[in-house]
Amino acid sequence: MDHAPAVTERRTSVDDVFDYLFEQISSLQLKPGDRISEAEIAAQFGVSRQPVRDAFSRLANLDLLLIRPQRATEVRRFSMRQIEKARFVRAAIEKEVLLRAARECDDAGASLLDKSLTQQEAAVDATDVEAFGQLDYEFHKTLCKIAGVDYAFEVIMEEKAKVDRLCMLGLSKEQRIPVLLDDHRAIADAVKSHDANAAIAAGTKHLSRLDETIKRIRASNAYYFERADD
């Protein structure tokens, strides 16, 4: 595991431990099924075990850690039920966001979308998967802002976090970011044209990109997924 950063004074130790582990898990430096020690993390950060315990609890609430009494805590394997639930919730919210964004988009909103796409194009040209992943977040956040429902992004982000590790596997192994950029272009064009139906259709297609990736990952890395008796 990489060397843990020092705890900063302006943030709580819980925040620092949470952010560090969230990144480790989301980027697959900690893989599904990997065991993680509360005592070791506390020692790395030079803190007591309580803030580590609290950070673990927050990660468990995001379905990223599996905490079981008297058994080792481990990075949670993928649950197909939770993946389906997260994608269902996100799809329902994104549909409403795109409907409103297409209705409300003005020149300022269009400019924000154009700027986002330019940044994404640069990330694709550089084959910078990490940068594109962050810009993907920002793109959907911008859509929520244009729609006038900034708060919706909080839910989208929470549900997206539950499948981000699968997205990372898909991006790193399949180099599909140019396709995702094309999806974003289609969504932006529809929103700027105030075509709600086209925006929703493009958004639905975008979210469905993960279907084949999930099938392939389950076939090649069954260990990453929970068994029925887990």
N, C-alpha and C positions, 0 to 999 in steps of 0.2 A: 504494500500500500504506500502511496506517496507520502512524503513528510507533511504533517498537518501544519497549517499556518498558525501563527501565534494569535491568541485571542486579543481582539482590539478593545480599546477602552470605551468606545462609543456604542458598542453593541453588546448584547448579553452573550455569555458563553453558550447559552442554548442556541441562539441564532447562528453563531459561528460554527458550532458542531453540526447543526442541522444543514446549513448551506454547504459545508464541506462534504458531508455524506450524501446529500441530495445530488451534488455534482458527480461524485464518485459512482453512485448507482445509475444515474441517468446516462452517463457517458460509457457505462458498462466496464469501467475500471474495477468495479465490484459487480460481479455477475450473479444472475439468479442462482440461488442455492449456496452462495458463499456465506460462510459463517463470520460473524462479527462480534467482537468482544467489547463489552461495556468497559471493563477494566483497562483494556489496551487503548481504547479511544480516549478515556479519561487521562491516561498517562501521556499520550501524545499531545494533548492540549494543555496539560498541567492544571487540570481542574478536578473537582470532586466528581463522584459518579452520578450525583443528582442531575446536573444539567445534561449529562449524556443520556441519562434515563429519560428526561423530558424530550430531548431531541429524538430519541428512538421512538417515543410515543407519537410525536408529530409525523414521523416517517411512516409509522404503522398506519396512521389514519389516512395516509395517501396510498395505502396498499403497497408500499415499497419495502417494508420490513415485516417479518413474521416473528412475533414475540410470544414464546410459549413458556409457562412456568416450569422450572426445573430442567429446561432444555435450552440448547444454544440458540441465540437469536441469529437469524439468517436473512439474507436478502431474499425478498419474496419472489417465488417463481411466478410466472405469468398464469393468471387465472382466466380461462376463456369466458366464464360468466361475468367477471369484473370487466374484462375487455369489451364484451358486448354491451354491458350496461353503460360504461363510460362513453362508448361511441354513440349509443342511442341518445343519451342525454345531450352530448355535444351536438349531434346532428339537429336535434330539435331546436336548440338555442341558436345555432348558426343560421338555420333557416329564417328565424325571426329577425336576426341581426341583418342578414342580407336583404330581407324584405324592406326593412326600415332604412338601411343604408342606401339602397337604390332610390328610395323616395326622398331622402334628405340630402343626398350628395350635392354640394355646391362647388364653386371653383376652388375654394380652399381645400375641401375634401379631396377633390381630384388631384390637386397639387401634392397632397400628402401621399396619395397612392402612387403617383408617378415617381416621387422621390424614393419611396420604398422599393419599387420595381427596379429602379436604377441601381440601388444598393445590392439588391438580390442578384442582378445580372453580374455585378462585379464579383460577388462571392462565387457564382457559378463559373465564371471565367477563371477564377483562381482555384477552383475545385476545393473550396473551403467549406467543408460540411458543417463544422461547428458554427461558423459565422452565419451560414444560411439558416441553420436551425434557430438561432437567435432572431434573425430577420423574419423568419416565418412567424414567430411569436408576435413580433412588432406589427407585422402586416395584419394579423387578425385583431390585434389591439386597436389598430387604426380604423378598421371596419366598425368596431364597436363604438369608437369615438364619433365617427361620421353618423352612425345610426342614432346617436344620442343616448346610448345605453352602456356607458363605460363600465358599469358594475357587472355587465354580462361577461366581460372578459375574465373576471375572477373565477366564475364557474367554468368557463372554457379552459382556463389555465389549469384548474384543478383536475378536470377530466382528461385533458391532454397529457398531464404528467403521468397518468396511469398507463399510458400506452407509448410514452416517449422512448422508452428503451427499445421497443419494437421498431419504432421509426428510425432510431439510430442504427439498428441492425440492417434495416432496409436501405438506408442511405449509404452506409459504409460499404456494404457488400454489392449493392446493385447500381450505385451511382445514379440514382434516379432524380437528383435535384433539378436537372434541366426540365424534366417532365413536370415537376411540382411548380417550377417557375412559370411554365406555360399555363398551368392551372390558375396561378395567381393573376397572370395577365388577363385570362378570360374572365375571372371574377371582377377584376378592376374595370375592365372595359364595359361589362354589363352594368356595374354599379354607376359608373360615370355616365352611361347612356340612359339611366333610370329604367332599365329593363329588369324588373324584379324576377320574372320567370327565368330569364337567362342566367341571372346571378345565382339563383337557387339551384338551377341545373348544374352550373359550373361548380358550385360549392359541394353539391352532392357527389359529383364525379371526383372531386379533389379528395374528399374524405374516404371514398371507396378505394383509393389507391393502395391502401394497406391490406386489402383482402388477400391478394395473392402472396404478399410478403408473409403474412401470418401462416398461410398454408405451408410455404416453403420452410419457414423457420421451425414449425412444429415437426416437419418431416426430417429436418437435418439436425435439430437440437431439441429432441424430446425432453431432455433433462431440464431444460429451462421452463417447462410447463408443469403445473400442479397435476398430480394424479388424482383420480376420483376419490381415493381413500385418504388423501392428505387432509 
